[in-house]
Amino acid sequence: MLADERRRAILQLVKKQGSAAVEDLVKHFNVSAVTLRSDLGQLAREGALIRSYGGAMVHEDPEFWVFYAQAFLLMGAFVTVYNLLSFRLLGDPYRLPASVVSLLFLTYLVGTVGSSGVGRLVARLGRRRVLAGAGMTMAIGAAITVPTPLWCVLTGLVLLTFAFFVAHAIAATWAGERVPAARSQASAVYSLAYYAGSSLVGLVGAALYARFGWTGSTVLVVTITAAAAVIALLGAPRPERRAERQSSLS
């Protein structure tokens, strides 16, 4: 295969997969690592792809934004609930002691159960469905906290916490898998979206709480978690697309 033909084939493969590692491309095209890196360098100079540590990636993957949206929206909702619920329980009609309110964070233990059990859920239903379902479960959990009875508040909080950790475990892992040649960059962008959501959505949620009370902030949480569920269901990669990418290097 001539150099130009090989580079066109490399570019086509990287575009189809989203990214590729040097060692995988070397095996696929049966050339040396030096030759392969030279090809990638030439393609990068032409602006056809982006070099990354250990491989290359396309300029834009239309499905990347789905995972970053999950990080932004779901983390924002999660932080909003935990930040503001303490103020709600310290005030009327509950007036719980601060020492009791601080125990709310023990519900994080439910999240660890969700994270550890997510593999079984994914095996049965698929990542896209579980991710979308987790977002919708967060919306339902937030809505359950609106009624005054304390048992409603705690039930909704446990449900929301469980679903958040399930969604986070899936989205964070999936984001890195989309770009195996640039996992660290993908993780960095995911973390940026994660903390940006906690800051910006948390700020908006606090403003709504100050103006409209718990119901106002909950409307925001329900809206963005439901939106995250729809984004995951419609935008996350389909199983058949993933299978195509995995078989492209076989």
ZAMARGU-4260 file (C-alpha; in steps of 0.2 Angstrom, whole numbers, plus 5000, padded with zeros to 4 digits):
<rodrens>
0) 5000/5000/5000 | 5007/5017/4995 | 5009/5030/5008 | 4995/5041/5002 | 4983/5027/5001
5) 4988/5021/5019 | 4985/5039/5026 | 4968/5040/5018 | 4964/5023/5025 | 4971/5028/5042
10) 4960/5044/5042 | 4945/5035/5037 | 4947/5022/5051 | 4950/5036/5064 | 4935/5045/5058
15) 4924/5030/5059 | 4930/5025/5077 | 4932/5043/5084 | 4950/5039/5089 | 4964/5026/5088
20) 4979/5021/5097 | 4996/5019/5088 | 4998/5001/5093 | 4981/4996/5086 | 4985/5005/5070
25) 5002/4997/5068 | 4994/4980/5069 | 4980/4984/5058 | 4991/4991/5044 | 5006/4980/5047
30) 5018/4994/5047 | 5031/5000/5060 | 5027/5012/5074 | 5039/5025/5066 | 5030/5024/5049
35) 5013/5025/5057 | 5018/5040/5068 | 5025/5049/5053 | 5008/5046/5044 | 4999/5053/5059
40) 5010/5068/5059 | 5007/5072/5041 | 4988/5070/5043 | 4989/5082/5058 | 4999/5095/5049
45) 4986/5094/5035 | 4973/5097/5048 | 4964/5081/5045 | 4965/5074/5063 | 4972/5079/5080
50) 4987/5070/5087 | 4985/5064/5105 | 4997/5055/5117 | 4998/5038/5110 | 4987/5040/5095
55) 4975/5052/5086 | 4958/5058/5086 | 4946/5067/5075 | 4942/5085/5077 | 4924/5082/5084
60) 4914/5067/5089 | 4896/5072/5089 | 4892/5060/5103 | 4905/5067/5115 | 4894/5081/5121
65) 4881/5069/5128 | 4893/5063/5142 | 4898/5081/5146 | 4880/5086/5147 | 4877/5072/5159
70) 4891/5078/5170 | 4885/5096/5170 | 4867/5093/5172 | 4867/5078/5184 | 4881/5085/5196
75) 4872/5102/5196 | 4856/5094/5201 | 4865/5083/5214 | 4874/5097/5222 | 4859/5109/5222
80) 4848/5096/5232 | 4862/5092/5245 | 4867/5111/5247 | 4849/5117/5250 | 4841/5102/5259
85) 4850/5106/5274 | 4843/5124/5275 | 4825/5116/5272 | 4827/5104/5287 | 4835/5117/5299
90) 4819/5128/5296 | 4801/5126/5298 | 4792/5114/5300 | 4806/5102/5304 | 4818/5112/5314
95) 4830/5097/5315 | 4847/5099/5325 | 4862/5103/5314 | 4870/5087/5320 | 4855/5077/5314
100) 4855/5086/5297 | 4873/5082/5294 | 4869/5064/5294 | 4860/5066/5278 | 4877/5063/5269
105) 4876/5045/5275 | 4865/5042/5260 | 4881/5043/5250 | 4883/5025/5256 | 4868/5021/5245
110) 4877/5028/5230 | 4892/5017/5233 | 4879/5002/5231 | 4873/5010/5215 | 4891/5012/5208
115) 4895/4994/5212 | 4880/4986/5205 | 4879/4996/5189 | 4888/4982/5179 | 4874/4970/5182
120) 4861/4983/5176 | 4871/4987/5161 | 4873/4969/5156 | 4854/4967/5157 | 4848/4983/5149
125) 4863/4992/5140 | 4872/5007/5145 | 4861/5020/5135 | 4845/5014/5144 | 4853/5013/5161
130) 4860/5030/5159 | 4843/5038/5153 | 4834/5028/5167 | 4846/5035/5180 | 4843/5053/5175
135) 4824/5050/5175 | 4825/5042/5192 | 4834/5057/5199 | 4820/5068/5193 | 4807/5057/5201
140) 4817/5056/5217 | 4818/5075/5217 | 4799/5077/5215 | 4796/5065/5229 | 4805/5077/5241
145) 4793/5091/5238 | 4779/5085/5250 | 4781/5090/5268 | 4782/5073/5277 | 4800/5069/5282
150) 4799/5051/5275 | 4795/5058/5258 | 4810/5069/5259 | 4822/5055/5264 | 4814/5043/5252
155) 4817/5055/5237 | 4834/5059/5243 | 4840/5041/5244 | 4832/5038/5226 | 4841/5053/5219
160) 4857/5048/5227 | 4857/5030/5221 | 4853/5036/5203 | 4866/5049/5202 | 4880/5037/5207
165) 4874/5025/5194 | 4873/5038/5180 | 4890/5045/5185 | 4899/5028/5185 | 4892/5025/5167
170) 4895/5042/5160 | 4913/5044/5166 | 4918/5027/5160 | 4910/5029/5143 | 4917/5046/5140
175) 4935/5039/5142 | 4931/5024/5131 | 4925/5035/5116 | 4943/5041/5114 | 4955/5027/5120
180) 4970/5037/5113 | 4965/5052/5123 | 4957/5045/5139 | 4966/5058/5150 | 4960/5073/5140
185) 4942/5066/5139 | 4942/5063/5158 | 4949/5081/5161 | 4935/5088/5150 | 4922/5077/5159
190) 4928/5084/5176 | 4927/5101/5170 | 4909/5099/5165 | 4906/5090/5182 | 4912/5104/5192
195) 4905/5118/5181 | 4888/5110/5184 | 4890/5110/5202 | 4895/5128/5203 | 4883/5136/5190
200) 4868/5125/5192 | 4870/5126/5211 | 4871/5145/5210 | 4854/5146/5200 | 4846/5133/5212
205) 4851/5144/5227 | 4844/5159/5219 | 4827/5150/5215 | 4827/5143/5233 | 4829/5161/5240
210) 4815/5167/5229 | 4803/5152/5228 | 4808/5140/5242 | 4811/5122/5240 | 4798/5120/5226
215) 4807/5132/5215 | 4824/5124/5217 | 4816/5107/5214 | 4808/5112/5198 | 4825/5116/5192
220) 4832/5099/5197 | 4818/5090/5190 | 4819/5099/5173 | 4838/5097/5171 | 4838/5079/5176
225) 4824/5074/5165 | 4833/5084/5151 | 4849/5074/5154 | 4838/5058/5153 | 4832/5063/5136
230) 4849/5068/5130 | 4856/5051/5135 | 4842/5041/5127 | 4843/5051/5110 | 4861/5055/5109
235) 4871/5042/5117 | 4879/5029/5106 | 4869/5014/5100 | 4875/4997/5103 | 4877/4993/5085
240) 4888/5008/5083 | 4899/5003/5096 | 4900/4985/5089 | 4905/4993/5072 | 4919/5003/5080
245) 4926/4988/5089 | 4926/4977/5074 | 4934/4990/5063 | 4951/4985/5070 | 4949/4967/5070
</rodrens>
